[in-house]
Amino acid sequence: MALAVVTGAARGIGFAISNRLADDGWTVAMLDVDGEAVTTAASKIAGAIGVGVDVADEPAVEATFDAFGETPGLVVNNAGIVRFGPLMDLELAKFEAVLRVNLTATYIVARAAARRMAKAGGGAIVNITSMNGVAPGPNAGSYGAAKAGVALLTQQMAVEWGHLGIRINCVAPGLIDGGMSEPIYSDPSIREARESKVPLGRLGSSEDIAAAVAFLGSSQASYITGQNLLVDGGVTMSIIAHLPRPAAVDTVGMTK
Ligand SMILES: NC(=O)c1ccc[n+]([C@@H]2O[C@H](COP(=O)([O-])OP(=O)(O)OC[C@H]3O[C@@H](n4cnc5c(N)ncnc54)[C@H](O)[C@@H]3O)[C@@H](O)[C@H]2O)c1
């Protein structure tokens, strides 16, 4: 069975991705800065191993890849953090911490994977971005910029690494009922307000994201690279659906 690596896999979306990839026949290496939690999480998935590692620590990431003893066929950059606060007052340390885990660490892990995949004849990488990288969330600090950066970096990697047989894409989750958003959706009024804005009428699940990752990491996506697939029930593109227009207006602009 081929090896798949998932970062930020101790909980939330990363755990669901690991579960799905194991169901699809991958042997999964689950990486997380929370070593104890990822070891426990890996014990719940057949054949999986848990590794405690900070993905923003390049020597530690390189050592982790060396220790696998085989080249992964799929690497999923899922580890991410958010630090909220208005841009006017946000502490620089929070701004930079979010860039480091979401953007810089994605580069560190993707490059460690790609150097090895290039020698092995290719592979697939999937980076987890966010709807926040397409439409900015107020008070989300550098999170949206980091995720937009990941999307563009992914395109650049796709251009530079395509001839090496490496495909690299993003999955951009929308409003997800789980993971880091749990505290948001534990408020019933916020939950209802948000759900009501989604064209498909519900919040997304971690499993919805895992299904998209599984597809982009599989041979079924063998001609897809450099894409940022929004998995959001249609919410990101639906702003005009929420703007009123007088019912009496049935024509605008020139009529002939
Ligand atoms: N849940 C959502 O609503 C949502 C929406 C859009 C995008 N996302 C993205 O999905 C991904 C997963 O989010 P989640 O909701 O499962 O979050 P989560 O907080 O539940 O899990 C993230 C995991 O990443 C790990 N992690 C953090 N920093 C790390 C580091 N430096 N090295 C290794 N591991 C580290 C954490 O320990 C944690 O286990 C993130 O990239 C996030 O930005 C989530």
The ligand as a Gaussian input file, in Angstrom:
#p B3LYP/6-31G(d) Opt

LIG

0 1
 N      -12.753000      24.074000      10.263000
 C      -13.004000      25.045000       9.433000
 O      -14.048000      25.716000       9.539000
 C      -12.053000      25.373000       8.314000
 C      -12.525000      26.202000       7.277000
 C      -11.646000      26.544000       6.257000
 C      -10.345000      26.039000       6.252000
 N       -9.906000      25.246000       7.283000
 C       -8.531000      24.758000       7.223000
 O       -8.546000      23.347000       7.376000
 C       -7.334000      22.910000       8.001000
 C       -7.672000      22.032000       9.195000
 O       -8.433000      22.805000      10.111000
 P       -9.254000      22.172000      11.323000
 O      -10.534000      22.876000      11.372000
 O       -9.244000      20.691000      11.261000
 O       -8.351000      22.711000      12.544000
 P       -8.000000      22.045000      13.954000
 O       -7.527000      23.180000      14.796000
 O       -9.126000      21.206000      14.454000
 O       -6.784000      21.082000      13.595000
 C       -5.562000      21.591000      13.128000
 C       -4.456000      20.653000      13.552000
 O       -3.205000      21.211000      13.094000
 C       -2.240000      21.030000      14.107000
 N       -1.163000      21.999000      13.963000
 C       -1.215000      23.333000      14.203000
 N       -0.005000      23.881000      14.015000
 C        0.835000      22.881000      13.653000
 C        2.220000      22.813000      13.349000
 N        3.004000      23.906000      13.395000
 N        2.747000      21.609000      13.003000
 C        1.964000      20.497000      12.972000
 N        0.657000      20.495000      13.265000
 C        0.091000      21.676000      13.606000
 C       -3.013000      21.205000      15.415000
 O       -2.337000      20.637000      16.524000
 C       -4.334000      20.513000      15.081000
 O       -4.312000      19.149000      15.446000
 C       -6.571000      24.196000       8.355000
 O       -5.591000      24.443000       7.375000
 C       -7.636000      25.259000       8.341000
 O       -7.107000      26.529000       8.071000
 C      -10.739000      24.909000       8.305000

